[in-house]
Amino acid sequence: MREEQLIPQVLMPKVILKAGDLSRTVAEVTRDEECLRAVQRLSLLLRRIVSNGKRRLVVFWPLDPQFQAIERVVLERKLEGWFERQIKGGWRVEVHLLSVGKGGDFALCRAEMERIIHKLCIRFPFAQFGHLVGFGDSPLVSLLFLEGIRRFADRYVSIYWNDAEIHMEPTVADPPAETWLKQVQNFIIEHDYKAALEMLQDLEETKEKEAASHLLQMMIDRLNFAMEEALGHWHEAVRRIGTNRVLEETKHILQSLVSDDIKRRDLARIVELYRHLDMYLDAGNTVAFLVRFYRAREAVLYYLLQHAQTVPGNVMIEKKSTIYEVIEWLEEKYDQWEVDGYYGAYFYLKSLNVANALQVRNRSFIGHARSGINEKKLWHSYYGTDSVTMEKAKRRFIMDTSLLFRDLGVRWDENIMDVNRFLLQFISQLAKERKEAYEMGAR
């Protein structure tokens, strides 16, 4: 069933720069004259666009790459609220931030745009997407337009406008052939690293191909918690192509996950579980998300029992029939001052948000019953109401996780997503070099 007749998408004209704290950044962005003029024009334009069902607007906004992961989440939430207040008319706004590299380097931006548009294409398989012409910076507009045609084909519409009327020009294009590059990119975007690795096997052996294979195998090992093997593949990849910021961050993470320091290792495993949850959120894999979410809650629980105790030494974990009995045991230890501190994490474990979400798991075929899993029910259960979009409920999960991490003394990051973006760029460059070598040979 068609959900929307048309989903407009627009590119904002200016890069969001850091201006102190987030509140000041948002204030400067929302007071910027160029941005205000763009939103005013957009508000008038949207009144002329008829959309069946829910009115949804997708906003792409260039961003300074200095922002941290959790800052991006907060910015998206604040900018969506500001947009909806400005344009009115019952439009639900989705803001997607695109990191633009220094000196006009759009490689990172291109990889992120490919990922976002791929997800939109899957989420809305019947809707038309309307590119609002006349907004945004020319190089990024070209990237957005070409990627839109590539993904949506004949579902992509260009919307031209003036003060009096609008004109919609459908894209006349056949769906592009499934090239080798597109197939590999799709597998990486969906975090299917094993399938992407299989696709690499047909390439001739070069150090770049070997490095890509090791990086993909590293990600496969990470998802299986084979961290020593993952670290080995990291070393093999870096030996061939060198390192960079993302790979250095990944090395530090993997070293923490195999550390001899038990507390450091246990905390690193909690953070890694939540990175997996972030990945499954991105992939829309609700079953895998719930399986990992149960384990993540369990890991936080045992971390408190082991490392928040007031008397140093190893805690003998008693065997309980259910996780709820273990939580009661932890409560008793807090009451008796045998465990102290980390109160944010403690109340996170007991929160209704977490309990309601995991009840969806418990009543499903992966828990103690045979019911299916309804993604909307999951996120509305977590948020506490169904009067919210799933995207905003998922963002609440990320915000809650960030608060949990703050209490545990670590920070939220997007390392798996960062590695994914790096792989998309690296595979694109590998395909380009492969094509150039073929053309040179043909001459």
N, C-alpha and C positions, 0 to 999 in steps of 0.2 A: 504494500500500500504506500502511495506517495505521501511523504510527510510534509514537504515543502514544495511549492511550485518553483520558488526561486530563493536562493540564499545569496545576498549581495556580499561582496568582499572588497575591502578598501585598504590601501596602503597609506599610512600617515606620513607626512612630509619631512619630519625632523627626527634625527637620532636623539634618543633620551640619554642625557649625560648625567653623571653622578654630581649631585649638588649637596654634599653633606649627608644628612640622614634621609630616610625614605620620605618622610613627611615633607621636607623641604624640596626634595626632587619632584614629588607629585605636584606640589604647589607651583613650582616653576614651569612644569610641563603644562599644567591646566591653565596657567595665565599667559602662556606664550601666544602672541598675536597670530602667528601663522597657524598654529594648531587650532586656535579658536575659530579662525576663518574657515578652516577645513571642516570643522565639526558643524558650523552653522550652515555651510553649503550642503553638507551631507544630510543634515536634519531636514532641509527643504526638499532635497532630492528623494529621500526615503518616503515622504508623504505621497509621492506619485507612483511608488512601486507597490504593486499588489502581490501579496504572498499568501497562498493558502496555508492554513494551519498556523503553527507558531511562527512569529516573525523573528528571524535570527540574522544577526549581522556578524560577519567575521572581520576582525580588524588586525592587520599586520602592522607591527610598529618596530622600526629599527632601534637597537639598543647598544649602548656602550658595553663591551664584553667584560668590564671590570666588576659588574654586579655579580654577587654570589647567588647560588641557587635559590635559597630561601627568599632573598630580596626580589628575585624575579617573580616568585609566587605571590608575594605581597603586592608588588607593583601591578601584576595582572588583575588581582582582585580589586584594588583601588581604582584602577583605570576603567575597568568594566562598570563599576558603580557610577563613576563620573560620566562616562559615555551615556549610560542609560538615563541618567537625569537630564542630560543635555538634549538628547534627540527625542525623548518621549515616544508616544505612539505604541507602547507595549513591545518594543523591540528588546530581545535578549541579545546581549553583546558578548562575544568571545574575543578576548585580546590575546594574540600570540606574539611574543617578543622574539625578534630576530637579531642575534648578536652580529654586529658588523665589525670586521677586523680593522685595525689601524691602517691608514694610508689607502683606504678604498679597497681593501682585500675582502672580496665577497665569497671566498671559498667556504668559510664557516657558515655564512648566511645561506648559501645555496644548499648545503647539506641539511640545515635545519628546515628550510622551506620545503625541500623534498619530503622530509619526514612528516611535517605537519599536513601538507596537502594530501599525501598518501593516506594519512589517518582520516582526514575529512572525507575523502573519496569512499572509504570503507564505511564510515559512520552514516553517511547519507547516500545510499546507493541509487536513489531515484531522483534526488533533487538536482535542479540546475544551479550552477554557480555563476553569479554575475560579477564580472570584473568592472568596477566603476572607474571609467577612464577619466584622467585629468587630476588624479590624486597621486602624490608620492614622487620620489626621486627617480629619474629616468632609468639608470642601471637596474635598480631593484624592481621597477615596474616591468622591465623586460624579463627579468628572472621569473617574476610572479606569473606573467602572462604565458611564457613558454612552458613553465611547469604545469600551469593550469590546463593548457591544451593537451600536454602529454598525458596527464592523469585522467582528465574528465572527457577529453575528445569532444563528441557532439553534445555533451551536457554543459559545455562552457559557453557563456554568453558575454559579449562586450556591451556595456551600457554607456551610451553616449548621451550627453545632455547639454542643454543651454537654459536660459532663464525661462523659456516658455514651455519646453517639452523634453521628453526623454525618448531615446531610440535604442532598441535592443537588437543587436546584430548577432545571430547565432553563429557559432564556429562551424565551418564546413570542413570537417577533417575526418579521415578514417582513423579508427583506433590504431595507435602505433604498434608495430610488431614488437613482440617480446624479445628484445635484444638481450644478449648475455649480460650486459651491464645492468639493465633494468631489473632482470631477474635476481641478480646478486644483491643489488641495492634493496629490493623488496624483502629479501630474506633477512638482511641486516636490520632493516627498519623494524621488522617483526621479531627481532631477536632470535631468529632461527639460525644460529651460528653453524650448526652441523650441516644444514642444507647449503649454506653459503660456502662452507669448506669443501663440500662435494663439488660445487660448481667450479672451484679453483683447480681441480685436479686435471682438467683438460689443457691448462696453460703450460707453455714451455717453462722449464725450470730456470728461474732467475732469482737473484737475492731478494728482489721486491716481492715476488710471488711466494717465496719461502717465508719471508717476514709476515706477509698477510696470513698465511696458513698458520703460523705460530700464534699470531694474535687471536685468530678465530678459535684455535684449540685452547688458548688461555681462557677465553670466555666460556667455552664449554666446560672446562675444568672448574672454573669459579662457580658455575651454577650447580655443579655436583659437589661443591665444597672440597675438591681435591686441590688444596691451595699450594702445596709443595710442587705439584706438577705444573700448576698455573704459573708459579714463579719461574720454574725452569723454562717454560715457553716464552715468558717475558724476556729472559736473558737472551734466548736464541733470536728473538725478533730484533731486539736492540742491537745485538752484535752485527746484524745485517744492515740496519737502516739508521742507527743512532737513536737518540732519545729526544723528548720534548716535554713540555709542562704536563700534559695529560699522562704520558707514559711514566714520568717520574712520580706523579701522584699515585698511579696504579702500583708502582713498585713499593712505595711506602705502605700502601694498604695491604698488599700481599705479605709483606714482611711482618706487619702487625698480626696478621691472621695465622702465622706460623711461629709467633714469638714464644720463647720459653717462659716469659713472664705471664703467669696464668691470668692475672687480672686484665692485663693489656689485651691478651688474646681473646678472653671472654667478651670484653667490651667491643673489640673489633668484629667479632662474630655477630653481635647484636646489630651493629651498624651495617654489616654486610647483608644481613637478612632484610633490613629495611631498604637497602639498595635494590635487592631482588623485588621487593614489593613495589617500589617505584617503577621498575622495569615492567612488571606484570600489569600495573596500572596503564602504562603507556601502550602495551600490547593488547589490552582489553581481555586478558586471560584471567577471568574471574575465578575459575577453579584453582589454578596455580596460586593466585593471590591469597585465597582463603587457606590453602594448605600452608603456605609460608607465614601467613598472619598468625595462625595458631602457634607455630613454632617460634615466631618472634616474641609473642607474649610470654611463652614458656621460658625463653632465653632470658628475658628481662626479670622474670620471677626468680629464676635460679641465680641470676647475677646478684640480686638483692640479698638472697639468703646466704650467698657465699662471701660477698664482698662488702656488705653494709653492716656486718655484725660488729658488736662492740668489743667482743673478746677475740683477739687474733687467733687464727688457726683454721683448719679445714672443717667445714660443716658436713656432717654425715647426713646426706639427703635421704629422708625416710621415704619408703615406697608408699605411694598413695594410689587409690583406685581412680581418682579423677583429679584434674587440675584445680578444681574448686576446693578440694581438701587441702591441696598444697597452699592455695591462697589463704585459707583459714589458718593454716600452720604459720604462715608468714605474719598474719594479723596478731596471733598470739605472741610471736617473738617481738613485734613492735610494742605490744601492750606491756611486755615484761622487760623492755629496754634491752633485749638481747640483740636487736637490730635497730639501727637508728640512722637518720638521714635519708636522702633521696626521696623526699615525700612526694615530689611531683611524679616520679616514676611509680611510686606506690599507688597513688590515687589514679594514675593512668591505667594501671592493671585492673582496678576496680570500677572504672568508669562505665557508664551505660553505653557510651559510644562503642567501646570495644566489646562489651558483653553482647549488645544487640547484634553487632555485625557477626560475631562468632556463633550466635544462635542460628543465623542463616546457614552457617556451615554445619552445625550440629544436627540440624533438621534435614540435611541434604544427604545425597548418596556418598559424600566423602566424610560424613560424620556418623551419626547413629540412626539414620533413617534412610528413606529411599526417594525423597523429594528431589526435584531438580533445583537449579540455582537461578534465581532471577536477579540480574544485575541491578535493576532499578530498586528492587526490594532491599538488596544489600546496602546500597548507598543511602537510601532513605532511612533505613534502620540505623545506620551509623550516624547520620546527621540528626535524626530525631523527628523529621517531618518529610512529607512528600512534596511540599511546596518549594522545592529547590531543584535545580538541574543536577544531573549526575556529575557534571564537570565541577560545579561549585562544591558539591559534597566531597569529591576527591581532593579538592584543594584544601578543605577543612582537615582531611586526614593528614596531608603534608604539613599543615600548620601545627597540628597536634603532635606530630612526630618531631617537629623541630623543637617544641617545648620539652618533650621527653628527653631529647638529646642534650638540650641545654642543662637539664638537671643532672644528667649523667656526665657532663663535662666534655661532650664532643659536639661537632657541628654537622648539620645536614649537608650532604653534597650530592652531586649527580654523576659520580664517577662512571657508572655503567653507561649512562646516557652520553657522557663526554667521550668515552671510548667508542661508542656507537657512531658519534659524529666524526671522530677521527677515522674510523674504518670506512665510512662513506666517502670521505675525501680521498683517502689513500687508494681505495678500490677504483674511484673515478680516474685518478691519476694513472694507475696501473693500466686501466682500459685504454686511456688516451695514448700511453706509450706503446701499448700493444698494437693499436691501430696505426700509429705512425711507422712502427717497424714493419708492419705488413705492407703499407703503401710504399715504403722505400724499397722493400724486396720486390714488389710488383714492377717497379721501374727497371 
